[in-house]
């Protein structure tokens, strides 16, 4: 994995919003001299051809890593190593990757449209249908170390208060 990376944990299916998230990242990357990368952990699916076409045509595609699978016991280390987690799903209730990332102390960018159990104190909340807003969330994480630390701290507290039956990782 790259040294500084945003992380997504999402299969390539429509409600996981991977193509839009990657378009937002690639727009961010075009303006980012810091060299952030993006890693997505998730199996291929109906969204894979769109992602493949997007990466084939973008000059910053080398900054995107698509990882089909990571063993469950290794996932906490990947969450912890990431600069920030993006959990930008459409039409889902509880977001397990968000809580898993928060349980690992990872600052998180979340959907304000689909994850009502989280607040603006817990994460950067973005409109998942708006690539510019997703990019804004990435920029907040990349440029505001105090906000990022606060989101990591609040997210960890939120994960600790979640029902243990919903969390697969030890806190």
C-alpha positions, 0 to 999 in steps of 0.5 A, spaced: 500 500 500 502 507 498 504 511 504 498 516 504 492 513 502 484 514 502 481 507 503 474 505 501 472 498 503 466 497 497 464 491 492 463 494 485 456 494 486 451 500 484 449 502 491 457 502 494 458 508 489 465 506 487 465 510 480 463 516 483 468 516 489 474 514 484 472 520 480 472 525 486 479 522 488 482 523 481 479 530 481 482 531 488 489 528 485 489 532 479 490 538 484 494 534 489 502 535 489 502 531 496 501 525 492 495 522 496 493 515 493 486 511 493 486 504 495 479 500 494 478 493 497 472 490 494 470 484 489 469 486 482 461 487 480 457 490 475 461 497 476 467 494 474 467 496 467 466 503 469 471 503 474 476 500 469 474 505 463 475 511 468 482 508 470 484 507 463 483 514 461 485 518 467 493 520 468 492 519 475 490 512 475 497 510 477 495 513 484 489 508 485 490 501 487 484 496 486 485 490 491 479 485 490 480 481 497 484 482 504 483 477 509 479 479 515 484 479 520 489 483 516 483 489 515 484 492 521 491 494 519 489 496 513 484 501 516 489 503 521 494 505 516 490 509 511 490 516 512 482 516 512 476 512 510 471 513 505 464 510 506 460 513 501 454 508 500 447 510 497 441 507 500 444 503 506 442 503 513 448 501 518 455 502 515 459 496 517 466 499 514 465 506 517 464 503 524 470 498 523 474 504 520 472 508 526 474 502 531 481 502 528 482 510 530 481 512 522 478 519 520 472 517 516 468 521 510 461 519 510 455 519 506 450 524 510 444 521 505 445 514 508 448 513 515 443 517 520 447 514 526 453 518 525 453 526 525 458 531 523 462 530 530 463 523 528 466 524 520 466 529 515 459 528 512 458 529 504 453 528 499 455 522 495 451 524 489 456 530 488 463 529 486 465 536 488 462 535 495 466 528 496 472 531 493 471 537 498 471 532 504 478 529 501 481 536 501 478 537 509 482 530 511 488 532 507 489 539 509 486 540 516 490 535 521 486 538 527 479 536 524 482 529 522 484 528 529 478 530 532 474 526 527 478 520 529 477 521 536 470 522 535 469 516 531 473 512 535 468 514 541 462 512 536 465 505 535 466 504 542 458 506 543 456 501 538 452 495 539 458 489 539 454 485 535 454 490 529 462 490 530 466 485 527 473 488 530 475 488 537 475 495 539 
